[in-house]
Amino acid sequence: MTPQTVPADSLPDPDEPDRDATDRDEPDRDDHEPDRAAEVRDGLHAVRRRVEAACARAGRDPAEVTLVVVTKTCPASDVRILAGLGVGDVGENRDQEAAAKRDACADLPLRWHFIGRLQSNKARGVAGYADLVHSVDRSSLVPALGRGAREAGRVLGCLVQVSLDGDPARGGVPIRDLPALAAAVAAEPGLELHGLMAVAPLGVDGEVAFLPLPRLRDLLLAEHPSASLISAGMSGDLEAAVRHGATHLRVGTAVLGARPRLG
């Protein structure tokens, strides 16, 4: 039986990629990016509506409340989507990830908030790029942050993180030590004390957990007139935080959805 000859021009070109395989292995990015942008837009819209409703119930102006969208473990492309939707404040909790993401988005007019537990050996680096550090919870951080800010030629805003239940595992200075730590921050060249931060204890309703915050802010304001900010409230308890005077809300999942892991 004579073999059938296949025309040369019908043979696959070894230099031409297998289009079907390429389409299976690498989905068209343009088909997915609009979906992600819509997801982020819808999440942001829903959170903004929640903040507006909470402010209305509390008799507050929504302009008094800054939404810090927490972008930890999310890619820089999400930050760009947020900026395009008018978000001006983003939060990170790991130094290495935050520094790289900020560099990748250096062209965007954003304020970068460091909200995670801060290690002393990372404080100097964080001071070089963060606009506001929310988690100053012990005196050993103060000289390192001040040195980093001075070396970078900038003034770094700081919030003292206070523990609402005295549990050291979750960070935060005990309430009894708040005045001394606040004074140390205020006295350090290169740093400015802007207020306090708190996280609701596990299993405690925000309406109960955040009750002390206005009193603690008044305690700071008596000695430090610039310490007017309260950072409190996340996806699950932002309404309670607004009710008890929060000026900054740290919201991630409610805006961005379940976070991918970057490793």
Backbone bond lengths (Angstrom), bond angles and torsions (degrees), N, CA, C in turn:
res aa  C-N    CA-C-N  psi(-1)  N-CA   C-N-CA  omega(-1)  CA-C   N-CA-C  phi
1 M - - - 1.478 - - 1.523 108.57 -
2 T 1.323 116.57 130.50 1.463 120.56 -176.14 1.520 110.26 -79.07
3 P 1.376 118.44 126.80 1.485 120.36 179.37 1.523 110.01 -61.62
4 Q 1.343 115.08 143.45 1.465 119.88 178.25 1.518 109.64 -81.81
5 T 1.334 115.21 129.42 1.466 120.24 -179.49 1.518 110.14 -84.34
6 V 1.365 116.09 131.62 1.474 121.01 177.72 1.505 108.36 -96.25
7 P 1.329 119.19 125.87 1.473 120.90 179.13 1.521 111.13 -55.29
8 A 1.333 115.62 139.46 1.473 120.48 -176.67 1.504 112.47 -60.12
9 D 1.369 115.98 -35.32 1.462 117.15 -175.86 1.527 112.80 -75.63
10 S 1.353 116.59 -5.16 1.465 118.47 176.33 1.512 113.01 -97.69
11 L 1.345 116.98 -6.67 1.451 120.63 177.88 1.520 110.60 -74.59
12 P 1.338 117.86 146.82 1.473 119.15 178.10 1.511 111.17 -66.04
13 D 1.305 115.62 138.49 1.460 122.16 176.76 1.520 108.46 -77.41
14 P 1.346 118.62 121.24 1.475 119.62 -178.14 1.515 113.24 -62.46
15 D 1.336 117.66 -21.26 1.469 120.53 179.45 1.527 112.35 -90.14
16 E 1.327 116.76 -7.25 1.467 120.55 -179.51 1.515 109.24 -93.05
17 P 1.345 120.33 125.61 1.458 120.64 -179.59 1.515 111.87 -63.71
18 D 1.329 114.64 147.39 1.459 121.02 174.64 1.518 108.01 -68.16
19 R 1.336 116.18 104.81 1.460 119.92 -171.48 1.519 111.95 -64.56
20 D 1.354 115.18 -38.90 1.461 117.03 179.89 1.525 111.25 -64.69
21 A 1.341 117.03 -43.09 1.464 120.52 -179.96 1.515 110.58 -65.55
22 T 1.347 115.67 -40.89 1.468 119.44 179.39 1.513 110.36 -61.31
23 D 1.347 116.20 -42.55 1.454 119.53 -179.04 1.522 111.26 -65.68
24 R 1.353 116.23 -33.93 1.464 118.04 179.74 1.526 111.72 -72.54
25 D 1.347 115.97 -42.27 1.463 119.76 -172.28 1.516 113.13 -80.82
26 E 1.314 117.85 -29.88 1.464 121.37 -175.74 1.520 109.07 -128.90
27 P 1.326 117.53 90.58 1.463 120.09 179.71 1.519 110.79 -56.78
28 D 1.301 115.18 147.81 1.460 120.80 -179.99 1.516 109.56 -60.14
29 R 1.319 115.93 115.17 1.466 120.42 -175.89 1.521 111.38 -60.77
30 D 1.338 116.86 -33.54 1.453 119.86 -178.63 1.526 111.89 -64.74
31 D 1.369 116.46 -25.94 1.456 119.28 179.35 1.515 112.11 -75.69
32 H 1.341 117.65 -21.41 1.461 121.53 -174.01 1.522 112.64 -102.23
33 E 1.311 118.54 -32.18 1.453 120.21 -178.06 1.525 112.37 -61.12
34 P 1.354 120.21 -41.54 1.465 118.07 176.56 1.524 112.12 -61.85
35 D 1.346 117.94 -34.67 1.455 120.69 177.77 1.524 110.78 -63.00
36 R 1.316 117.53 -43.85 1.459 121.03 -179.94 1.527 110.15 -66.13
37 A 1.319 116.72 -41.72 1.465 119.52 178.75 1.521 110.70 -61.37
38 A 1.328 116.99 -39.60 1.462 120.35 179.01 1.527 110.85 -67.75
39 E 1.331 116.65 -39.50 1.466 120.94 178.49 1.528 110.66 -61.40
40 V 1.330 116.52 -46.34 1.461 120.44 -179.88 1.522 110.33 -66.34
41 R 1.325 116.87 -42.21 1.468 120.34 179.14 1.518 111.17 -59.32
42 D 1.334 116.63 -44.87 1.458 119.85 -178.80 1.528 111.54 -66.67
43 G 1.339 116.46 -41.11 1.455 119.20 177.86 1.519 111.95 -63.50
44 L 1.321 116.25 -42.99 1.462 120.62 179.55 1.520 110.89 -64.12
45 H 1.316 116.35 -42.57 1.466 120.02 179.62 1.530 110.46 -61.13
46 A 1.329 116.65 -43.67 1.462 119.95 -179.27 1.526 111.39 -62.99
47 V 1.333 117.30 -41.81 1.464 120.34 -179.74 1.529 110.29 -68.24
48 R 1.302 117.07 -41.36 1.464 118.84 177.73 1.526 111.26 -60.62
49 R 1.327 116.85 -38.43 1.463 119.85 177.11 1.529 110.60 -65.20
50 R 1.321 117.08 -38.93 1.465 120.32 177.09 1.522 111.08 -62.87
51 V 1.329 116.55 -42.50 1.468 120.21 -179.93 1.523 110.17 -64.97
52 E 1.318 117.11 -43.66 1.470 120.26 179.29 1.529 110.83 -61.42
53 A 1.337 116.65 -42.64 1.466 119.84 179.95 1.524 111.09 -65.92
54 A 1.342 116.55 -41.04 1.467 120.20 178.90 1.519 110.99 -63.95
55 C 1.317 116.75 -40.67 1.462 120.04 178.19 1.525 111.28 -64.85
56 A 1.335 116.91 -39.88 1.463 120.15 178.59 1.527 110.68 -61.61
57 R 1.328 116.41 -42.93 1.467 119.40 179.81 1.527 111.91 -67.02
58 A 1.343 116.30 -31.74 1.470 120.46 -178.45 1.526 112.68 -90.17
59 G 1.317 117.53 -1.90 1.462 121.02 -178.18 1.513 112.67 68.45
60 R 1.334 116.43 34.10 1.464 121.21 -178.68 1.526 110.57 -114.43
61 D 1.307 115.55 155.02 1.454 122.48 174.91 1.527 108.32 -81.89
62 P 1.334 119.03 125.83 1.473 119.76 178.07 1.522 113.64 -56.94
63 A 1.330 117.27 -23.24 1.466 120.31 178.68 1.522 111.89 -66.39
64 E 1.343 116.98 -16.67 1.467 120.80 178.27 1.531 112.92 -77.80
65 V 1.330 116.20 -12.01 1.464 120.76 -171.80 1.530 110.00 -114.35
66 T 1.320 115.89 123.45 1.463 122.24 177.81 1.518 110.00 -97.93
67 L 1.325 115.60 126.94 1.455 121.10 175.94 1.523 108.59 -90.92
68 V 1.328 115.94 115.41 1.464 122.20 174.61 1.527 106.89 -99.32
69 V 1.316 116.67 111.42 1.465 120.07 -179.82 1.523 108.56 -83.95
70 V 1.315 116.05 121.09 1.462 121.77 -175.68 1.533 108.39 -84.98
71 T 1.325 115.79 115.04 1.464 121.67 -173.63 1.526 112.46 -107.05
72 K 1.309 118.21 17.02 1.470 121.01 -179.14 1.526 110.28 -57.83
73 T 1.312 115.87 136.93 1.469 127.25 -177.65 1.523 113.90 66.32
74 C 1.318 118.19 2.22 1.461 121.10 176.23 1.529 109.44 -96.11
75 P 1.318 118.22 151.17 1.463 120.60 -177.35 1.526 112.30 -73.18
76 A 1.328 114.88 162.60 1.456 120.69 178.20 1.519 111.50 -60.78
77 S 1.332 117.73 -26.37 1.468 120.13 178.12 1.524 111.31 -62.15
78 D 1.339 117.73 -32.76 1.461 120.01 175.77 1.523 111.07 -66.79
79 V 1.313 116.46 -38.47 1.463 120.24 177.51 1.526 109.86 -61.10
80 R 1.310 116.89 -40.47 1.469 120.85 179.24 1.528 111.06 -65.95
81 I 1.325 116.62 -39.15 1.462 119.32 175.93 1.528 110.07 -61.55
82 L 1.320 116.55 -45.70 1.463 120.85 -179.96 1.525 111.61 -59.88
83 A 1.332 116.16 -45.05 1.464 119.65 179.37 1.520 110.87 -60.18
84 G 1.329 116.17 -38.82 1.462 119.83 178.16 1.511 113.03 -66.68
85 L 1.328 117.35 -21.18 1.462 122.51 178.27 1.525 112.55 -94.17
86 G 1.328 116.09 6.75 1.452 120.15 175.20 1.511 115.73 94.63
87 V 1.333 118.12 6.39 1.465 120.26 176.90 1.526 109.04 -73.99
88 G 1.321 115.91 132.61 1.459 120.01 -179.49 1.509 114.63 -113.19
89 D 1.354 116.85 -7.78 1.464 121.38 -175.59 1.520 109.62 -131.29
90 V 1.345 115.60 125.47 1.460 120.33 177.61 1.524 108.87 -128.07
91 G 1.333 115.83 151.38 1.460 120.81 -176.25 1.515 111.83 -122.98
92 E 1.323 115.44 144.12 1.461 123.04 178.31 1.525 108.76 -134.47
93 N 1.353 115.49 156.63 1.459 117.15 -179.21 1.523 114.04 -128.24
94 R 1.340 117.59 3.87 1.462 120.36 175.50 1.521 108.66 -127.97
95 D 1.316 115.75 127.91 1.464 120.54 -172.64 1.519 112.88 -59.10
96 Q 1.315 117.94 -49.70 1.462 120.25 -174.94 1.524 111.18 -62.27
97 E 1.313 116.35 -44.99 1.463 120.34 179.10 1.524 110.89 -65.83
98 A 1.321 116.22 -42.89 1.458 120.27 -177.53 1.522 111.95 -63.62
99 A 1.323 117.37 -44.51 1.456 120.98 -178.17 1.527 111.12 -63.03
100 A 1.341 116.26 -43.72 1.461 119.73 -179.94 1.523 111.15 -65.88
101 K 1.314 116.78 -40.10 1.463 120.67 -178.26 1.528 110.68 -69.09
102 R 1.319 115.51 -38.66 1.462 118.29 178.06 1.532 110.41 -64.36
103 D 1.325 117.61 -41.91 1.460 120.42 178.00 1.524 111.06 -61.48
104 A 1.334 116.48 -39.18 1.459 120.48 -179.38 1.525 112.39 -69.43
105 C 1.332 115.98 -20.38 1.470 120.62 -177.58 1.531 111.34 -118.54
106 A 1.319 115.74 26.63 1.466 120.20 -174.92 1.521 112.94 -62.48
107 D 1.317 117.53 -21.18 1.464 120.83 -179.05 1.525 112.66 -81.83
108 L 1.333 117.71 -5.54 1.459 121.23 -176.83 1.528 111.07 -95.67
109 P 1.320 117.70 143.08 1.474 121.24 -179.28 1.526 111.18 -81.87
110 L 1.326 116.08 74.99 1.454 121.71 -174.98 1.521 111.47 -117.18
111 R 1.334 115.67 153.46 1.460 122.72 169.50 1.530 106.54 -105.73
112 W 1.333 115.24 128.69 1.456 121.12 -174.93 1.522 109.89 -103.27
113 H 1.324 115.35 125.81 1.461 122.61 -177.97 1.517 108.79 -110.80
114 F 1.330 116.78 127.94 1.464 120.32 173.22 1.514 106.85 -96.83
115 I 1.345 116.00 118.50 1.461 120.12 -171.28 1.521 113.47 -117.12
116 G 1.341 117.99 -5.11 1.459 120.98 -174.34 1.514 113.33 -88.66
117 R 1.311 114.84 171.48 1.473 121.33 175.19 1.526 108.21 -62.19
118 L 1.283 117.07 123.52 1.458 122.10 -171.48 1.522 110.70 -100.14
119 Q 1.335 115.93 127.66 1.452 121.48 175.20 1.524 109.77 -87.54
120 S 1.313 116.21 146.61 1.466 119.90 -177.16 1.517 112.14 -59.13
121 N 1.332 117.40 -37.51 1.462 119.47 -177.51 1.528 113.07 -76.36
122 K 1.342 116.81 -8.02 1.464 120.94 176.27 1.526 112.28 -102.50
123 A 1.315 116.81 -12.36 1.460 120.43 -172.38 1.523 112.35 -61.17
124 R 1.313 116.23 -41.48 1.460 120.03 -177.91 1.529 110.96 -61.25
125 G 1.354 116.87 -42.93 1.455 120.32 179.24 1.520 112.49 -67.40
126 V 1.323 116.70 -42.15 1.465 120.80 179.61 1.522 111.02 -59.79
127 A 1.318 116.14 -37.01 1.464 120.21 -179.37 1.519 112.61 -63.28
128 G 1.328 116.87 -18.35 1.453 119.96 -178.75 1.508 114.93 -79.53
129 Y 1.350 118.00 -18.77 1.464 118.75 -176.95 1.529 114.33 -131.50
130 A 1.314 118.54 -24.28 1.462 119.35 -177.01 1.526 110.27 -72.89
131 D 1.321 115.25 146.35 1.465 120.45 174.77 1.521 111.26 -93.29
132 L 1.333 116.21 -30.09 1.460 120.59 177.72 1.534 108.20 -147.42
133 V 1.327 116.21 124.63 1.462 121.95 175.70 1.521 107.18 -99.89
134 H 1.338 116.41 121.17 1.463 121.29 -174.78 1.525 112.85 -89.80
135 S 1.318 118.51 -11.73 1.467 120.70 -162.52 1.526 114.52 -120.28
136 V 1.310 117.40 40.37 1.468 120.27 175.20 1.528 107.12 -79.34
137 D 1.330 116.33 108.88 1.466 118.73 -173.15 1.522 113.92 -127.80
138 R 1.351 117.16 7.32 1.462 118.79 176.68 1.528 108.48 -157.73
139 S 1.308 115.07 154.84 1.461 120.85 -171.71 1.519 112.57 -67.64
140 S 1.332 118.50 -26.12 1.464 120.48 -177.62 1.526 112.30 -66.13
141 L 1.316 118.36 -20.02 1.466 121.17 179.14 1.524 112.14 -77.29
142 V 1.315 116.83 -26.06 1.465 120.73 -169.16 1.528 112.80 -63.42
143 P 1.350 120.11 -50.66 1.472 118.56 179.70 1.531 112.98 -62.59
144 A 1.337 117.15 -37.73 1.463 120.15 -179.58 1.523 111.26 -66.40
145 L 1.316 117.34 -42.54 1.461 120.30 177.21 1.528 110.93 -64.63
146 G 1.322 116.08 -43.30 1.459 119.37 179.52 1.512 112.21 -62.77
147 R 1.320 117.21 -42.54 1.464 121.47 179.33 1.531 110.55 -63.62
148 G 1.320 116.37 -43.50 1.457 119.70 179.00 1.510 112.29 -63.37
149 A 1.323 117.17 -41.68 1.460 120.86 179.01 1.526 111.17 -64.53
150 R 1.319 116.82 -43.45 1.467 119.44 -179.99 1.523 111.30 -65.24
151 E 1.334 117.23 -41.03 1.456 120.05 179.52 1.529 111.29 -64.34
152 A 1.331 116.47 -32.19 1.463 121.00 178.85 1.525 112.17 -84.26
153 G 1.336 116.54 -4.25 1.458 119.97 179.27 1.517 113.71 68.49
154 R 1.324 116.33 37.43 1.454 119.36 -176.90 1.519 110.46 -141.25
155 V 1.312 115.26 166.65 1.458 121.46 175.38 1.522 107.69 -108.04
156 L 1.315 116.23 128.76 1.458 122.20 -174.33 1.517 110.64 -105.36
157 G 1.330 116.10 124.51 1.452 120.69 174.75 1.515 110.91 -76.46
158 C 1.321 117.49 140.76 1.466 122.08 -177.38 1.524 111.08 -134.72
159 L 1.321 114.74 143.10 1.457 122.67 168.87 1.520 108.08 -115.12
160 V 1.296 116.45 139.62 1.458 120.98 175.07 1.520 107.99 -87.47
161 Q 1.329 115.64 123.66 1.465 119.34 177.84 1.513 109.31 -83.69
162 V 1.319 115.41 125.16 1.456 120.94 -178.28 1.522 108.85 -109.31
163 S 1.304 116.49 139.66 1.466 121.97 176.89 1.519 108.81 -86.13
164 L 1.316 115.69 126.65 1.463 120.22 -179.42 1.519 112.80 -89.41
165 D 1.348 117.02 -7.29 1.461 119.35 178.21 1.521 113.26 -131.59
166 G 1.333 117.51 1.68 1.453 121.14 178.69 1.508 115.05 76.93
167 D 1.347 118.02 8.93 1.460 121.11 -179.48 1.522 109.43 -84.96
168 P 1.340 119.62 111.23 1.459 121.44 -176.64 1.524 113.51 -69.48
169 A 1.321 118.11 -17.79 1.467 120.79 -176.51 1.519 112.37 -65.85
170 R 1.312 117.75 -26.28 1.460 120.79 -177.53 1.526 112.58 -100.94
171 G 1.316 116.85 5.69 1.451 120.16 179.38 1.516 111.80 84.04
172 G 1.316 115.08 162.94 1.452 120.38 178.99 1.518 111.87 111.30
173 V 1.315 115.61 138.38 1.453 121.48 177.38 1.529 108.62 -81.62
174 P 1.325 118.50 141.17 1.470 119.17 174.85 1.525 110.73 -57.54
175 I 1.306 116.64 147.89 1.468 120.69 -175.94 1.531 111.00 -56.45
176 R 1.309 116.95 -36.54 1.467 119.21 -177.89 1.533 111.92 -64.90
177 D 1.345 117.41 -24.65 1.461 120.88 -178.24 1.524 113.17 -98.92
178 L 1.323 116.62 1.73 1.465 120.31 -178.71 1.531 112.77 -58.45
179 P 1.337 120.21 -47.59 1.475 118.75 -177.98 1.526 113.40 -59.80
180 A 1.325 117.69 -39.62 1.464 120.02 -177.40 1.527 111.19 -68.39
181 L 1.320 117.24 -41.47 1.456 119.45 179.52 1.530 110.70 -68.99
182 A 1.305 116.81 -39.33 1.466 120.06 177.01 1.523 110.70 -60.42
183 A 1.320 117.01 -41.59 1.458 120.69 179.27 1.524 111.17 -64.27
184 A 1.329 117.43 -37.65 1.464 120.82 179.12 1.522 110.93 -65.08
185 V 1.325 116.70 -42.33 1.475 120.19 177.76 1.526 109.83 -62.91
186 A 1.312 116.72 -47.05 1.459 120.59 -177.12 1.525 112.45 -62.86
187 A 1.319 116.71 -28.92 1.466 120.62 -177.17 1.525 113.00 -86.75
188 E 1.323 118.62 -12.90 1.458 121.66 -175.00 1.526 111.17 -81.09
189 P 1.346 118.33 121.41 1.467 120.19 176.91 1.532 110.76 -58.97
190 G 1.310 115.64 135.37 1.459 121.39 -179.41 1.519 113.93 95.54
191 L 1.331 117.07 -11.82 1.460 120.90 179.44 1.524 110.67 -114.94
192 E 1.332 114.93 150.46 1.456 121.44 172.73 1.523 108.97 -128.99
193 L 1.311 117.23 130.58 1.451 122.47 177.49 1.524 108.77 -82.51
194 H 1.329 116.26 120.14 1.467 120.59 -177.30 1.521 113.81 -111.95
195 G 1.351 117.56 -7.06 1.452 118.05 179.65 1.512 112.46 147.72
196 L 1.326 116.88 -147.34 1.458 121.15 -175.34 1.525 111.14 -136.08
197 M 1.324 114.04 161.19 1.463 122.31 177.08 1.509 109.09 -130.26
198 A 1.337 116.48 148.36 1.463 120.41 177.54 1.525 110.06 -148.79
199 V 1.327 114.72 151.90 1.460 123.23 174.91 1.526 107.26 -120.90
200 A 1.311 117.02 133.40 1.461 119.56 178.00 1.526 110.00 -63.15
201 P 1.325 118.68 133.26 1.472 120.47 177.04 1.520 111.01 -59.50
202 L 1.319 116.13 150.79 1.456 121.02 179.07 1.528 110.72 -58.12
203 G 1.310 115.51 132.12 1.453 120.35 176.71 1.513 115.36 80.52
204 V 1.339 117.68 2.59 1.465 121.23 -179.08 1.522 108.74 -109.28
205 D 1.314 116.49 127.99 1.461 121.26 179.65 1.528 110.03 -62.52
206 G 1.319 115.85 139.44 1.454 120.26 -178.72 1.518 113.58 -58.73
207 E 1.329 116.86 -32.71 1.462 119.83 179.46 1.527 111.51 -61.05
208 V 1.312 115.62 -31.41 1.462 120.62 177.17 1.519 110.89 -87.33
209 A 1.327 116.30 -45.62 1.466 120.83 -174.58 1.517 112.18 -61.06
210 F 1.345 117.21 -39.61 1.461 120.07 -172.43 1.527 113.86 -89.14
211 L 1.313 117.57 1.83 1.473 120.12 179.70 1.525 113.66 -53.84
212 P 1.353 120.24 -39.60 1.474 119.08 -176.71 1.528 114.79 -74.47
213 L 1.331 118.74 -11.45 1.461 119.59 -168.89 1.531 114.58 -61.31
214 P 1.327 120.65 -45.96 1.467 118.48 178.16 1.532 112.80 -59.04
215 R 1.335 116.37 -39.45 1.471 119.61 179.51 1.529 110.70 -65.86
216 L 1.329 116.67 -40.62 1.463 119.74 -179.55 1.524 111.19 -68.42
217 R 1.314 116.70 -36.83 1.464 118.18 175.64 1.527 110.77 -64.63
218 D 1.318 117.43 -41.77 1.465 119.96 178.35 1.524 110.64 -61.74
219 L 1.335 115.99 -35.76 1.463 120.40 177.42 1.526 110.55 -61.35
220 L 1.333 116.95 -43.06 1.461 120.37 178.06 1.524 111.71 -69.34
221 L 1.320 116.63 -42.85 1.469 119.73 -176.80 1.521 112.40 -62.00
222 A 1.308 117.02 -29.06 1.464 120.04 179.77 1.524 111.73 -60.54
223 E 1.331 116.88 -30.97 1.461 121.33 179.91 1.524 113.10 -108.31
224 H 1.331 116.99 -22.57 1.469 121.22 -173.96 1.529 109.05 -135.11
225 P 1.308 118.49 92.39 1.471 121.54 -173.64 1.529 114.73 -60.87
226 S 1.323 118.07 -18.92 1.467 119.67 179.86 1.526 113.18 -88.09
227 A 1.333 117.55 -3.55 1.470 121.44 -173.69 1.527 111.16 -89.97
228 S 1.319 116.58 62.48 1.462 121.19 -172.18 1.525 114.01 -99.05
229 L 1.327 118.62 -6.85 1.459 120.77 -172.70 1.526 111.75 -88.89
230 I 1.328 114.85 145.24 1.465 122.59 170.91 1.518 107.17 -126.63
231 S 1.320 116.38 116.96 1.457 122.04 174.66 1.525 107.73 -100.22
232 A 1.321 116.12 112.95 1.468 120.83 -178.23 1.518 107.94 -161.14
233 G 1.302 116.08 154.62 1.459 120.13 176.35 1.512 112.63 96.14
234 M 1.334 115.20 129.58 1.452 122.19 177.01 1.526 108.47 -128.14
235 S 1.314 117.31 -161.69 1.463 119.93 -173.58 1.527 112.78 -56.03
236 G 1.327 117.59 -38.52 1.447 120.44 -173.69 1.512 116.15 -89.90
237 D 1.327 118.13 -14.75 1.469 119.09 -174.66 1.524 113.04 -137.21
238 L 1.325 117.10 25.40 1.467 118.57 -176.36 1.525 111.87 -65.40
239 E 1.348 117.67 -32.60 1.464 119.31 -179.60 1.527 111.06 -63.20
240 A 1.324 116.73 -42.55 1.465 120.38 178.26 1.519 110.76 -64.16
241 A 1.321 116.41 -38.55 1.465 119.70 179.80 1.523 110.87 -64.21
242 V 1.327 117.01 -42.82 1.470 120.27 177.94 1.520 109.60 -61.05
243 R 1.309 116.73 -43.24 1.468 120.80 -179.23 1.526 111.53 -59.52
244 H 1.340 116.90 -32.91 1.460 120.47 -176.10 1.532 112.46 -103.46
245 G 1.319 116.54 23.82 1.456 119.75 165.77 1.513 117.37 98.28
246 A 1.329 119.18 7.98 1.462 119.66 -178.65 1.524 111.20 -59.60
247 T 1.315 115.29 137.15 1.463 121.12 174.13 1.523 111.48 -103.39
248 H 1.334 116.62 -18.49 1.462 122.26 179.90 1.528 109.21 -133.39
249 L 1.325 115.78 125.99 1.458 122.57 177.24 1.524 108.62 -108.67
250 R 1.324 117.25 136.22 1.465 122.33 -178.60 1.529 108.36 -108.96
251 V 1.315 116.37 97.60 1.461 121.13 -170.66 1.523 109.69 -122.66
252 G 1.332 115.74 125.21 1.459 120.21 179.46 1.513 112.80 -118.45
253 T 1.338 117.22 -70.42 1.460 122.14 -172.17 1.519 112.85 -58.67
254 A 1.320 118.51 -39.72 1.457 120.42 -177.85 1.523 112.20 -64.53
255 V 1.326 117.32 -24.21 1.469 121.62 177.24 1.513 110.78 -92.30
256 L 1.327 117.22 -49.34 1.458 122.38 -167.93 1.521 114.72 -100.31
257 G 1.322 117.03 -8.94 1.450 119.83 -177.72 1.513 111.50 80.36
258 A 1.329 115.91 -172.65 1.457 120.90 178.60 1.503 109.77 -59.85
259 R 1.330 116.55 132.96 1.460 120.43 -171.77 1.513 111.87 -85.46
260 P 1.345 116.93 137.23 1.461 119.36 170.18 1.508 110.06 -71.18
261 R 1.291 117.64 156.77 1.458 122.01 177.99 1.509 110.01 -97.04
262 L 1.317 116.78 125.77 1.459 121.07 -178.10 1.508 111.67 -92.53
263 G 1.322 119.05 -0.56 1.462 121.50 179.86 1.495 112.57 98.94
